[in-house]
Amino acid sequence: SSRITGCAIVSVVMNNIPALLNHLDANRESPTLSLAYASISDEGIVEVSKFLRDNPFVKYLDLRGNNIQAKGAMALANGIKINRSLRSLNLKWNAIGKDPSGMQALCDVLKSNLTIGHVDLRNNRINNVGAKYLGEMLTANTTITHLDLSWNDLGADGGLALLEGLKHNSTVLDCQLSGSKVGEETMHEVAFLLRRNKASAAYKASPNSTGAQMAAADPKTAALGKAVEKAPGRGNQAPAAETDEEAPPAEEQPLKKGPQAKANWTPKDSSTLMLRLMMKEREQVLPEDKLFYQQIAEHIDKLLLETSKHKQGRVDGEEREKLSTTGFLEREQRYIKEIRQAEEALQRVISEKEFSQKELAAKTVSLNQLNDQSTSEVRESVVSQEKSAAEEQQLRKELRELQVEKNTLQDKLALNVKDLELLEQENDQSTS
């Protein structure tokens, strides 16, 4: 199955091309592009293909459950052909094999691809024709290590075509065929070839390891090691059970027993054990003996697979923890920055508040002074008005008295004038 790491898997439903383009643009620098169950169909795959052609970052592509058919597979193949960063391709729960032309286009591109190691094609309606293209692809491909073809209708003919490709392939370590109807015998042959490839990979990785040297001392297992070394880049056919040419003598190293052997046991030693079991299986004549060794090899293979899964789970867990810790630290730094900015803003507000309070106090003092001054002036004004009213009343009183005195004087004057006239008349009479 595909290994998806590097960022969180996001499943989105793309109802239209603009939404898909926005999602692609948002994940342009992400190592993982997840469009699982996004209903993008063949039309959206054209945009995904353009994205792959121009993107040097994407490593894990998840397109499961999108009803991709032949047209979409051909468009996707165009993008994979140019891309040089993709490591894992998840296409399960689509319909690529419904029309063989889709499988043909995809397999033609994968023949020369040098980066993709995991391909998941479960539930893709692949038939025996599609299996033939897969077999041809496996003959040429040198990078795919994990291939899942479960729940496809490959049939017996498809199984044989696939088996023929695996015979010429030395890199595939895991090929799932559950529910593919290839037949039990084909399944056993495929399991044998996968064990061969795993052992070959161990020899290539460390030919000088203790386990490899022990196997080299055995002419039967040394033949497989030599066959691997002679393989020119692309895969080779399954090695013969025996060979006329014996390996050069190697120094016998006794098998370690007890705690020390358990402590020093390595994956290379496990691969060497698998090689020797494979040779023993080929030597057996009776079917029940062959079946016995097959069961032992398959059991060990399952144990090694479980160990690998546990190790991978631990690595994935460490990566997730690292990503989570990194995200936590980033959020913590962001929150610290936001808190610092909030504290600075709060200090500014407090300073402005203190300044406003001081200004308010000063204005309050001024207002109180103005109120006191206004009260004093009002009081003085009231006193002045009372004084003016009293003076006015006094003046009116004096004016009335003067008026009375004037009238009195006028009356006296009139009497005096009258008396004077009478005196003048008397004088005039006395004179005449």
C-alpha positions as CSV (number, residue, x, y, z in Angstrom):
1,S,0.0,0.0,0.0
2,S,1.1,3.6,-0.5
3,R,3.1,5.3,2.2
4,I,1.6,8.7,2.8
5,T,3.7,11.0,5.1
6,G,4.9,14.6,5.2
7,C,1.7,16.2,5.9
8,A,-1.8,15.5,6.9
9,I,-4.1,13.7,4.5
10,V,-6.9,16.0,3.4
11,S,-9.9,14.5,1.6
12,V,-11.9,17.1,-0.3
13,V,-14.8,16.9,-2.7
14,M,-14.1,18.9,-5.8
15,N,-17.5,19.8,-7.4
16,N,-15.9,22.0,-10.1
17,I,-12.5,22.7,-11.7
18,P,-11.9,26.1,-9.9
19,A,-12.2,24.4,-6.5
20,L,-9.7,21.7,-7.7
21,L,-7.3,24.4,-8.9
22,N,-7.5,26.2,-5.6
23,H,-6.7,22.9,-3.8
24,L,-3.8,22.2,-6.1
25,D,-2.4,25.7,-5.7
26,A,-2.7,25.4,-1.9
27,N,-0.6,22.2,-1.9
28,R,1.9,23.3,-4.5
29,E,4.9,22.9,-2.1
30,S,3.5,20.0,-0.1
31,P,5.2,16.5,-0.4
32,T,1.7,14.9,-0.3
33,L,-1.2,15.6,-2.6
34,S,-4.4,13.9,-1.4
35,L,-7.5,13.9,-3.6
36,A,-9.0,10.7,-2.1
37,Y,-12.8,10.3,-2.9
38,A,-12.9,13.9,-4.3
39,S,-15.1,13.0,-7.3
40,I,-12.7,14.7,-9.8
41,S,-13.1,12.0,-12.5
42,D,-11.2,12.1,-15.8
43,E,-11.8,15.9,-16.4
44,G,-10.1,16.8,-13.1
45,I,-7.2,14.4,-13.8
46,V,-6.1,16.6,-16.7
47,E,-5.5,19.4,-14.2
48,V,-3.7,17.0,-11.8
49,S,-1.5,15.9,-14.7
50,K,-0.5,19.6,-15.4
51,F,0.2,20.0,-11.7
52,L,2.5,16.9,-11.8
53,R,4.4,18.1,-14.8
54,D,5.4,21.4,-13.2
55,N,5.8,20.3,-9.5
56,P,9.2,19.2,-8.1
57,F,7.9,18.7,-4.5
58,V,5.1,16.2,-4.6
59,K,6.2,12.7,-3.5
60,Y,2.9,10.9,-2.5
61,L,-0.1,11.1,-4.8
62,D,-3.5,9.7,-3.5
63,L,-6.2,9.5,-6.1
64,R,-8.3,6.6,-4.8
65,G,-12.0,6.5,-5.3
66,N,-12.3,9.1,-8.1
67,N,-13.9,6.9,-10.9
68,I,-10.8,7.4,-13.1
69,Q,-11.1,5.5,-16.4
70,A,-8.9,5.1,-19.5
71,K,-9.1,8.8,-20.5
72,G,-8.0,9.9,-17.1
73,A,-5.2,7.3,-16.9
74,M,-3.8,8.5,-20.2
75,A,-3.8,12.1,-19.0
76,L,-2.2,11.1,-15.7
77,A,0.5,9.1,-17.6
78,N,1.5,12.3,-19.4
79,G,2.1,14.0,-16.1
80,I,4.0,11.1,-14.6
81,K,6.2,10.9,-17.7
82,I,7.7,14.3,-16.9
83,N,7.6,14.3,-13.1
84,R,10.8,13.4,-11.3
85,S,9.8,13.6,-7.7
86,L,6.9,11.2,-7.3
87,R,7.5,8.2,-5.0
88,S,4.1,6.7,-4.3
89,L,1.0,6.4,-6.5
90,N,-2.3,5.3,-5.0
91,L,-5.0,4.6,-7.6
92,K,-7.2,2.0,-5.8
93,W,-11.0,2.1,-6.2
94,N,-11.0,3.5,-9.8
95,A,-11.9,1.9,-13.1
96,I,-8.6,2.3,-15.1
97,G,-8.7,-1.3,-16.4
98,K,-12.2,-1.0,-17.8
99,D,-10.7,0.0,-21.1
100,P,-7.2,-1.7,-21.6
101,S,-5.9,1.5,-23.3
102,G,-5.7,3.2,-19.9
103,M,-3.5,0.4,-18.5
104,Q,-1.4,0.4,-21.6
105,A,-0.7,4.2,-21.3
106,L,0.1,3.9,-17.6
107,C,2.3,0.9,-17.9
108,D,4.2,2.4,-20.9
109,V,5.2,5.4,-18.7
110,L,6.1,3.2,-15.7
111,K,8.5,1.1,-17.8
112,S,11.1,3.9,-17.8
113,N,10.1,5.7,-14.5
114,L,13.0,5.9,-12.1
115,T,11.3,7.3,-9.0
116,I,8.0,5.6,-8.2
117,G,8.4,2.7,-5.7
118,H,4.8,2.1,-4.5
119,V,1.9,1.5,-6.9
120,D,-1.6,0.7,-5.6
121,L,-4.1,-0.5,-8.2
122,R,-6.6,-2.4,-6.1
123,N,-10.2,-2.6,-7.4
124,N,-9.5,-1.2,-10.9
125,R,-11.3,-3.7,-13.1
126,I,-8.0,-4.9,-14.6
127,N,-8.5,-8.0,-16.7
128,N,-6.0,-10.4,-18.4
129,V,-5.2,-7.8,-21.1
130,G,-4.3,-5.2,-18.5
131,A,-2.2,-7.9,-16.7
132,K,-0.2,-8.5,-19.9
133,Y,0.7,-4.8,-20.0
134,L,1.6,-5.0,-16.3
135,G,3.9,-8.0,-17.0
136,E,5.7,-6.1,-19.8
137,M,6.1,-3.1,-17.5
138,L,7.6,-5.3,-14.7
139,T,10.1,-6.7,-17.2
140,A,11.4,-3.3,-17.9
141,N,10.9,-1.4,-14.6
142,T,13.7,-1.2,-12.0
143,T,12.2,0.9,-9.2
144,I,8.8,-0.4,-8.2
145,T,9.2,-2.4,-4.9
146,H,5.5,-2.6,-3.8
147,L,2.6,-3.4,-6.2
148,D,-0.9,-4.1,-5.1
149,L,-3.3,-5.7,-7.6
150,S,-5.8,-7.2,-5.2
151,W,-9.5,-7.6,-6.3
152,N,-8.9,-7.3,-10.0
153,D,-10.2,-9.9,-12.4
154,L,-6.8,-11.0,-13.7
155,G,-7.7,-14.6,-14.2
156,A,-5.3,-17.5,-14.9
157,D,-4.0,-16.0,-18.1
158,G,-3.4,-12.7,-16.5
159,G,-1.6,-14.4,-13.6
160,L,0.7,-16.1,-16.0
161,A,1.5,-12.9,-17.9
162,L,2.2,-11.2,-14.6
163,L,4.4,-14.1,-13.5
164,E,6.4,-13.9,-16.7
165,G,7.2,-10.2,-15.9
166,L,8.2,-11.0,-12.4
167,K,10.6,-13.7,-13.6
168,H,12.5,-10.9,-15.3
169,N,12.2,-8.4,-12.4
170,S,14.6,-8.2,-9.4
171,T,13.2,-5.2,-7.5
172,V,9.6,-6.0,-6.7
173,L,9.5,-7.1,-3.0
174,D,5.8,-7.2,-2.4
175,C,3.0,-8.0,-4.9
176,Q,-0.5,-8.4,-3.5
177,L,-2.9,-10.6,-5.5
178,S,-5.8,-11.3,-3.1
179,G,-9.1,-11.9,-4.9
180,S,-7.4,-11.7,-8.4
181,K,-8.3,-15.3,-9.4
182,V,-4.8,-16.0,-10.7
183,G,-4.7,-19.6,-9.3
184,E,-2.9,-21.1,-6.3
185,E,0.0,-22.4,-8.3
186,T,0.7,-18.9,-9.7
187,M,0.4,-17.5,-6.2
188,H,3.1,-19.9,-5.0
189,E,5.4,-19.0,-7.9
190,V,4.9,-15.3,-7.3
191,A,5.7,-15.8,-3.6
192,F,8.9,-17.7,-4.5
193,L,10.0,-14.9,-6.9
194,L,9.3,-12.3,-4.2
195,R,11.4,-14.2,-1.7
196,R,14.2,-14.4,-4.3
197,N,14.1,-10.7,-4.9
198,K,14.2,-10.0,-1.1
199,A,17.2,-12.2,-0.8
200,S,18.8,-10.6,-3.8
201,A,18.3,-7.2,-2.4
202,A,20.1,-8.3,0.8
203,Y,23.0,-9.5,-1.2
204,K,23.2,-6.3,-3.2
205,A,23.0,-4.2,0.0
206,S,25.8,-6.0,1.8
207,P,27.6,-8.8,0.1
208,N,30.3,-8.9,2.8
209,S,27.9,-9.4,5.7
210,T,28.3,-12.4,7.9
211,G,25.1,-14.0,6.6
212,A,26.1,-13.4,3.0
213,Q,29.5,-15.0,3.6
214,M,27.8,-18.0,5.2
215,A,25.6,-18.4,2.2
216,A,28.5,-18.0,-0.2
217,A,30.2,-21.0,1.5
218,D,27.2,-23.1,0.3
219,P,27.4,-23.8,-3.4
220,K,23.7,-23.9,-3.7
221,T,23.0,-20.5,-2.2
222,A,26.2,-19.0,-3.7
223,A,24.7,-19.6,-7.2
224,L,21.9,-17.1,-6.4
225,G,24.3,-14.5,-5.2
226,K,26.4,-14.8,-8.3
227,A,23.3,-14.5,-10.5
228,V,22.4,-11.3,-8.7
229,E,25.8,-9.8,-9.2
230,K,25.8,-10.5,-12.9
231,A,22.4,-9.0,-13.5
232,P,22.9,-5.8,-15.6
233,G,20.6,-3.2,-14.0
234,R,17.3,-4.7,-15.1
235,G,15.8,-7.8,-13.5
236,N,16.9,-11.3,-14.2
237,Q,15.1,-14.6,-14.3
238,A,14.8,-16.9,-11.4
239,P,18.1,-18.7,-10.6
240,A,18.4,-22.4,-11.1
241,A,18.3,-24.6,-8.1
242,E,21.7,-25.9,-8.7
243,T,24.8,-24.8,-10.7
244,D,27.8,-26.7,-12.0
245,E,30.1,-23.8,-11.1
246,E,30.9,-23.9,-7.4
247,A,31.7,-20.7,-5.4
248,P,35.2,-20.1,-4.3
249,P,35.9,-21.6,-0.9
250,A,35.1,-19.2,2.0
251,E,36.3,-19.5,5.6
252,E,33.8,-21.5,7.5
253,Q,32.1,-19.5,10.3
254,P,30.2,-21.5,12.9
255,L,26.6,-20.5,13.5
256,K,26.3,-18.5,16.7
257,K,24.0,-19.8,19.3
258,G,22.4,-18.2,22.4
259,P,21.9,-14.6,23.3
260,Q,24.9,-13.4,21.3
261,A,23.4,-14.8,18.0
262,K,20.0,-13.1,18.8
263,A,21.7,-9.8,19.5
264,N,23.8,-9.9,16.3
265,W,21.1,-11.2,14.0
266,T,20.5,-8.8,11.1
267,P,18.0,-8.5,8.2
268,K,20.9,-9.7,5.9
269,D,21.1,-12.9,8.0
270,S,17.3,-13.3,7.6
271,S,17.6,-13.0,3.9
272,T,20.4,-15.6,3.9
273,L,18.1,-18.0,5.8
274,M,15.4,-17.4,3.2
275,L,17.9,-18.2,0.4
276,R,18.9,-21.5,2.0
277,L,15.2,-22.4,2.6
278,M,14.5,-21.6,-1.1
279,M,17.3,-23.9,-2.2
280,K,16.1,-26.7,0.1
281,E,12.6,-26.3,-1.3
282,R,13.9,-26.7,-4.8
283,E,15.8,-29.9,-3.8
284,Q,12.7,-31.7,-2.4
285,V,11.1,-34.3,-4.5
286,L,7.9,-35.2,-2.6
287,P,5.1,-32.6,-2.8
288,E,4.5,-32.7,0.9
289,D,8.2,-31.8,1.6
290,K,8.0,-29.0,-0.9
291,L,4.8,-27.7,0.8
292,F,6.5,-27.9,4.2
293,Y,9.4,-25.8,3.1
294,Q,7.0,-23.4,1.3
295,Q,5.0,-23.0,4.5
296,I,8.2,-22.3,6.5
297,A,9.4,-19.8,4.0
298,E,6.0,-18.1,3.9
299,H,5.8,-18.0,7.6
300,I,9.2,-16.4,7.9
301,D,8.3,-14.0,5.1
302,K,5.2,-13.0,7.0
303,L,7.2,-12.4,10.2
304,L,9.7,-10.3,8.3
305,L,6.9,-8.3,6.7
306,E,5.3,-7.8,10.1
307,T,8.7,-6.6,11.4
308,S,9.1,-4.3,8.5
309,K,5.6,-2.9,9.1
310,H,6.3,-2.3,12.8
311,K,9.6,-0.6,11.9
312,Q,7.8,1.5,9.3
313,G,5.0,2.3,11.8
314,R,7.6,3.4,14.3
315,V,9.3,5.6,11.7
316,D,5.9,7.0,10.6
317,G,5.0,7.6,14.3
318,E,8.3,9.5,14.8
319,E,7.7,11.5,11.7
320,R,4.1,12.4,12.8
321,E,5.4,13.2,16.3
322,K,8.1,15.4,14.7
323,L,5.5,17.1,12.5
324,S,3.2,17.5,15.4
325,T,6.0,18.9,17.6
326,T,7.2,21.2,14.8
327,G,3.6,22.4,14.4
328,F,3.2,22.9,18.1
329,L,6.5,24.9,18.3
330,E,5.4,27.0,15.4
331,R,2.0,27.6,17.0
332,E,3.7,28.4,20.3
333,Q,6.1,30.9,18.7
334,R,3.1,32.4,16.9
335,Y,1.1,32.6,20.1
336,I,4.0,34.1,22.0
337,K,4.4,36.7,19.3
338,E,0.7,37.5,19.3
339,I,0.8,37.7,23.2
340,R,3.8,40.0,23.0
341,Q,2.0,42.2,20.5
342,A,-1.2,42.2,22.6
343,E,0.9,43.1,25.7
344,E,2.5,46.0,23.8
345,A,-0.9,47.1,22.6
346,L,-2.2,46.9,26.2
347,Q,0.8,48.9,27.5
348,R,0.0,51.6,24.9
349,V,-3.6,51.6,25.9
350,I,-2.6,51.8,29.6
351,S,-0.2,54.7,28.8
352,E,-2.9,56.5,26.8
353,K,-5.4,55.9,29.6
354,E,-3.0,57.3,32.2
355,F,-2.3,60.3,30.0
356,S,-6.0,60.8,29.5
357,Q,-6.7,60.5,33.2
358,K,-4.0,63.1,33.9
359,E,-5.5,65.4,31.3
360,L,-8.9,64.8,32.6
361,A,-7.8,65.6,36.2
362,A,-6.2,68.9,35.0
363,K,-9.3,69.8,33.1
364,T,-11.4,68.9,36.1
365,V,-9.3,71.2,38.3
366,S,-9.7,74.0,35.7
367,L,-13.4,73.3,35.5
368,N,-13.7,73.5,39.3
369,Q,-11.8,76.8,39.3
370,L,-14.0,78.2,36.6
371,N,-17.1,77.0,38.5
372,D,-15.8,78.7,41.7
373,Q,-15.0,81.8,39.8
374,S,-18.4,81.7,38.1
375,T,-20.1,81.2,41.4
376,S,-18.3,84.1,42.9
377,E,-19.2,86.3,40.0
378,V,-22.8,85.2,40.2
379,R,-22.8,86.1,43.9
380,E,-21.3,89.5,43.2
381,S,-23.7,90.0,40.4
382,V,-26.6,89.2,42.7
383,V,-25.2,91.6,45.4
384,S,-24.7,94.3,42.7
385,Q,-28.2,93.8,41.4
386,E,-29.6,94.0,44.9
387,K,-27.6,97.1,45.6
388,S,-28.6,98.7,42.3
389,A,-32.3,97.9,43.1
390,A,-31.9,99.5,46.5
391,E,-30.2,102.6,45.0
392,E,-32.9,102.7,42.3
393,Q,-35.6,102.6,45.0
394,Q,-33.8,105.3,47.0
395,L,-33.5,107.5,43.9
396,R,-37.1,107.0,43.0
397,K,-38.1,108.0,46.5
398,E,-35.9,111.1,46.4
399,L,-37.3,111.8,43.0
400,R,-40.8,111.6,44.3
401,E,-39.9,113.9,47.2
402,L,-38.3,116.4,44.9
403,Q,-41.4,116.2,42.7
404,V,-43.5,117.0,45.8
405,E,-41.2,119.7,46.8
406,K,-41.3,121.1,43.3
407,N,-45.0,121.1,43.3
408,T,-45.1,122.8,46.6
409,L,-42.6,125.4,45.5
410,Q,-44.6,125.9,42.3
411,D,-47.7,126.5,44.3
412,K,-45.9,128.9,46.5
413,L,-44.5,130.7,43.5
414,A,-47.9,130.9,42.0
415,L,-49.2,132.4,45.2
416,N,-46.3,134.8,45.4
417,V,-46.9,135.8,41.8
418,K,-50.5,136.4,42.5
419,D,-49.6,138.4,45.6
420,L,-47.1,140.4,43.6
421,E,-49.7,141.1,41.0
422,L,-52.1,142.3,43.7
423,L,-49.4,144.5,45.2
424,E,-48.7,146.0,41.8
425,Q,-52.3,146.7,41.2
426,E,-52.5,148.3,44.6
427,N,-49.5,150.4,43.9
428,D,-50.9,151.4,40.6
429,Q,-54.1,152.5,42.2
430,S,-52.3,154.4,44.9
431,T,-50.2,156.1,42.4
432,S,-52.9,157.3,40.2
